[in-house]
Amino acid sequence: MTDNTCNGWRNAATWTVNLWFGDAWAEMADEGIDITPEFCREQVEEYVYDLIGKDSTTAGFIWDMLDLNAVDWHELADHQRDWLAEDAEA
């Protein structure tokens, strides 16, 4: 069986999303925003739409290259909740 984990995360896609969005989500969690898997996915999709648009050839290419279905959105949200709980205990 192949180990597809990446730096302690389920896979490279999940690690990459956390790398780019994790700090912002941590700040949002500190401000009381509920970081759910759906929230995380919506944030990433909005970010990509803002960068490349929705109706261009480039957008299709980028969406084909991104594998957002490989991202473990639950792991990302759980990580933020765990981090917030640990921060509250400190």
Buried (B, 14 or more C-beta within 10 A) or exposed (E): EEEEEBEEBBBBBBBBBBEEBBEEBBEBBEEEEEBBBEBBBEBBEEBBEEEBEEEEEEBEEBBEEBEEEBBBBEBBBEBBBEBBEEEEEE
